[in-house]
Amino acid sequence: MTHAMHLILIIEDEPAIRAVLRVLLESQGYRCAEADTAMRAEIEARSHKPDLLLIDLGLPDADGLKVIRRVRAWSQVPIVVLSARTMEEQKIAALDAGADDYVTKPFSAPELLARLRAALRRDLRGAAPASLLHFGPLRVDLARREALGADGEVHLTPLEYRVLACLARHLGSIVMQRQLIREVWGPERQEDSRSLRVCIKNLRAKLEPDPRQPRYLITETGLGYRLRAENDPAPQVAEQGADALR
């Protein structure tokens, strides 16, 4: 798969980190533009119309959250935050401001590339969400509501299919707990996190090789859940970029 047409705007005030990110992204076929301040970020976003914004929150002239909100006022371009801020409330603030995903520093190159691919894939205009999911030997067809494993059919309840479908619409990225509850159970059940936890536990028992160590249905503590499926091949990481980011 080529990324030649995808332009990523790197918004980061540290020149060394910008340089490492550019090397990594260009090695994967992405084109890059750069901005080192919030003001410059908005100018570059409007003039270049990038396919994705990769933004640090600690900018010298304004908080990155302000940039996210301003961009969201006129664009639905995918935004992935790359920040040293690790507190749950800071991640929630960024996602609430309009970011699509959040990666903490220090980070691994394979994870960052996977998150970028997921954000870009969801942004394909008019593309249908993934309806056929692979979890090792298990195949789930959301459109037909069929699940087949090595030993035959696996029974998923209508509720489990609805949760999977919601996660599949954001494949590879965080879906906030309250969003899942709202879309699956309805806004009147907004505080019913127990039902969601029970459903996730049951799904893991059916989808995961080892439910105690999930590979596909990942908990993002304090935020929500992330669905990983084997539809997306593992990234071929340039060693130079990977080593520099570890």
Residue pairs with C-beta under 8 A, 6 or more apart in sequence:
1 233
2 29
3 28
3 29
3 30
3 120
4 29
4 31
5 51
6 29
6 30
6 31
6 51
6 52
6 120
7 30
7 31
7 32
7 33
7 48
7 49
7 50
7 51
7 52
8 25
8 30
8 31
8 32
8 33
8 50
8 51
8 52
8 53
8 54
8 116
9 32
9 33
9 34
9 35
9 41
9 44
9 45
9 48
9 50
9 52
9 53
9 54
10 18
10 21
10 22
10 25
10 32
10 33
10 34
10 35
10 54
11 34
11 35
11 36
11 38
11 41
11 44
11 53
11 54
11 55
11 56
11 59
11 64
11 67
12 18
12 21
12 34
12 36
12 54
12 55
12 56
12 82
13 36
13 37
13 56
13 58
13 59
13 60
14 56
15 36
17 56
18 34
18 36
20 241
20 244
20 245
21 32
21 54
21 241
22 32
22 34
23 238
23 240
23 241
23 244
24 109
24 112
24 113
24 237
24 238
24 240
24 241
24 242
24 244
24 245
25 32
25 116
25 241
26 32
27 238
27 240
27 241
28 113
28 235
28 236
28 238
30 116
33 44
33 48
33 50
34 44
35 41
35 43
35 44
35 45
36 59
36 60
37 59
37 60
37 61
37 62
38 59
38 61
38 62
38 63
38 64
38 66
38 67
39 61
39 62
41 53
41 55
41 59
41 67
42 67
42 70
42 71
44 50
45 53
45 71
45 75
45 77
49 77
50 77
51 77
51 78
51 120
51 123
52 77
52 78
52 79
52 80
52 116
52 119
52 120
52 123
53 71
53 77
53 78
53 79
53 80
54 80
54 82
54 116
55 64
55 67
55 68
55 79
55 80
55 81
55 82
55 99
56 64
56 81
56 82
56 83
57 63
57 64
57 65
57 81
57 83
57 85
57 90
57 94
58 64
58 83
58 84
58 85
59 67
64 81
64 83
64 94
65 93
65 94
65 97
68 79
68 81
68 94
68 97
68 98
68 99
69 97
69 98
71 77
71 79
71 98
72 79
72 97
72 98
76 123
77 123
78 100
78 119
78 120
78 122
78 123
79 98
79 99
79 100
79 119
80 99
80 100
80 101
80 102
80 103
80 115
80 116
80 119
81 91
81 94
81 99
81 101
81 102
81 103
82 103
82 105
82 107
82 112
83 90
83 94
83 102
83 103
83 104
83 105
84 104
84 105
85 91
85 104
86 104
88 221
88 222
88 223
91 102
91 222
91 223
92 176
92 222
92 223
94 102
95 102
95 174
95 176
95 223
100 119
100 122
100 173
101 115
101 118
101 119
101 173
101 174
102 174
103 111
103 112
103 115
106 245
106 246
107 245
108 242
108 245
108 246
109 235
109 237
109 238
109 241
109 242
109 245
109 246
110 234
110 235
110 237
110 242
112 245
113 235
113 237
114 172
114 232
114 234
114 235
115 172
115 173
117 172
117 232
117 235
118 170
118 171
118 172
118 173
118 232
119 172
119 173
121 127
121 171
121 172
121 232
122 129
122 169
122 170
122 171
122 173
129 165
129 168
129 169
129 171
130 142
130 168
130 171
130 229
130 231
131 141
131 142
131 143
131 168
132 139
132 140
132 141
132 142
132 143
132 231
133 139
133 140
133 142
133 164
133 168
133 227
133 229
133 231
134 140
134 229
134 230
134 231
135 207
135 208
135 216
135 229
135 230
136 209
136 230
137 149
137 150
138 147
138 148
138 149
138 150
138 154
138 207
139 147
139 148
139 149
140 146
140 147
140 156
140 164
140 207
141 147
142 161
142 164
142 165
142 168
145 156
145 158
145 161
146 153
147 153
147 154
147 155
147 156
147 206
148 154
154 206
155 206
156 164
156 203
156 206
157 202
159 184
159 199
160 199
160 202
160 203
160 206
162 183
162 184
163 180
163 184
163 196
163 199
163 200
163 203
164 203
164 227
166 175
166 179
166 180
166 183
166 184
167 175
167 180
167 217
167 225
167 226
167 227
168 227
168 229
170 227
171 227
171 228
171 229
171 231
171 232
172 226
172 227
172 228
172 232
173 226
174 220
174 223
174 224
174 225
174 226
175 224
175 225
175 226
175 227
176 223
176 224
177 193
177 196
177 223
177 224
177 225
178 190
178 224
179 224
180 196
180 224
180 225
181 189
181 190
181 192
181 193
181 195
181 196
182 190
184 196
185 192
185 195
185 196
189 195
200 217
200 219
200 225
201 211
203 217
204 211
204 214
204 217
205 211
207 216
207 217
208 214
208 215
208 216
208 217
209 215
215 228
216 227
216 228
216 229
217 225
217 226
217 227
217 228
218 225
218 226
218 227
218 228
219 225
220 226
